[in-house]
């Protein structure tokens, strides 16, 4: 089997590569990535791409037929990957996250690929009230990132067929240690703050709900998308991929970190304006259809692995929010240096 993984050089990709390599011994894993974050390593173990048979350095907007030759499944991770980046590069977010995602699916089908697994997001539900949202709930995406995920789901559904199975996995907020760690995610930020300063500053009043999933469990769900049968959701499925126990209020996340890392002070902004990005998600259908691929990494384990991983690389950056651990900061550095143009394409350079 051959699997093409787009966006493999981001935060989630290295853990997906590691998991699929173990799940499918002898499988040929091929990466396709523009390399924006190739240098953002957070591991002493060397390049994660050593686990690949081949790495294509290519913008996802410029994939060609040759990239799909002999491919059995496409795992599509490539995206402008969070709300701050989506706000800063709104037009590019639509181009990359939506239009290029649809084009990738179209090219995959044209070239005889059998499976397309799309990393979607629970953020498509937006601000909600009245309890956890299941797949029948109204969608209310509030940001460019969330809108791009919804648009892709809607645009690729008609491509699904008996020969081309599509799985849109609506993931909760990612967390956990990775070979290319991001600290612009709520739990990761809290753990980094606790490690470096013994203090967690909660900018909201702590009440917003967040569903979370460890990157290792994201990889497990992606495996399910590759192997699931038609009687597990049909030729097309958009499904909440996570577990109910990981719907947690932001205040609870901070308290969980403090329970693992002793001596941490929590500062909550009780007077903050309400955060509209508050939602709970119902994962009952995923529990029913994917019993062998349920999340296994609980919150305490995610925190512990993050703490241990940061300590292993000697993490000591009090100003980490202005560092290479923040994806928007990395893109901004590329832009300011002239390496990327305003459409986030590489420019010719003398250095």
Secondary structure as GFF3:
##gff-version 3
##sequence-region A 1 351
A	DSSP	beta_strand	2	6	.	.	.	ID=ss1
A	DSSP	alpha_helix	13	23	.	.	.	ID=ss2
A	DSSP	beta_strand	28	33	.	.	.	ID=ss3
A	DSSP	three_ten_helix	48	51	.	.	.	ID=ss4
A	DSSP	beta_strand	54	57	.	.	.	ID=ss5
A	DSSP	three_ten_helix	60	62	.	.	.	ID=ss6
A	DSSP	three_ten_helix	65	68	.	.	.	ID=ss7
A	DSSP	beta_strand	73	76	.	.	.	ID=ss8
A	DSSP	alpha_helix	83	88	.	.	.	ID=ss9
A	DSSP	alpha_helix	90	93	.	.	.	ID=ss10
A	DSSP	pi_helix	94	99	.	.	.	ID=ss11
A	DSSP	alpha_helix	100	110	.	.	.	ID=ss12
A	DSSP	beta_strand	115	121	.	.	.	ID=ss13
A	DSSP	three_ten_helix	122	125	.	.	.	ID=ss14
A	DSSP	alpha_helix	144	156	.	.	.	ID=ss15
A	DSSP	three_ten_helix	157	159	.	.	.	ID=ss16
A	DSSP	beta_strand	165	171	.	.	.	ID=ss17
A	DSSP	beta_strand	173	175	.	.	.	ID=ss18
A	DSSP	alpha_helix	186	197	.	.	.	ID=ss19
A	DSSP	beta_strand	199	202	.	.	.	ID=ss20
A	DSSP	beta_strand	209	214	.	.	.	ID=ss21
A	DSSP	alpha_helix	215	227	.	.	.	ID=ss22
A	DSSP	beta_strand	236	241	.	.	.	ID=ss23
A	DSSP	three_ten_helix	244	246	.	.	.	ID=ss24
A	DSSP	beta_strand	247	249	.	.	.	ID=ss25
A	DSSP	alpha_helix	250	260	.	.	.	ID=ss26
A	DSSP	beta_strand	265	268	.	.	.	ID=ss27
A	DSSP	alpha_helix	284	289	.	.	.	ID=ss28
A	DSSP	three_ten_helix	291	293	.	.	.	ID=ss29
A	DSSP	alpha_helix	299	312	.	.	.	ID=ss30
A	DSSP	three_ten_helix	320	322	.	.	.	ID=ss31
A	DSSP	alpha_helix	327	337	.	.	.	ID=ss32
###
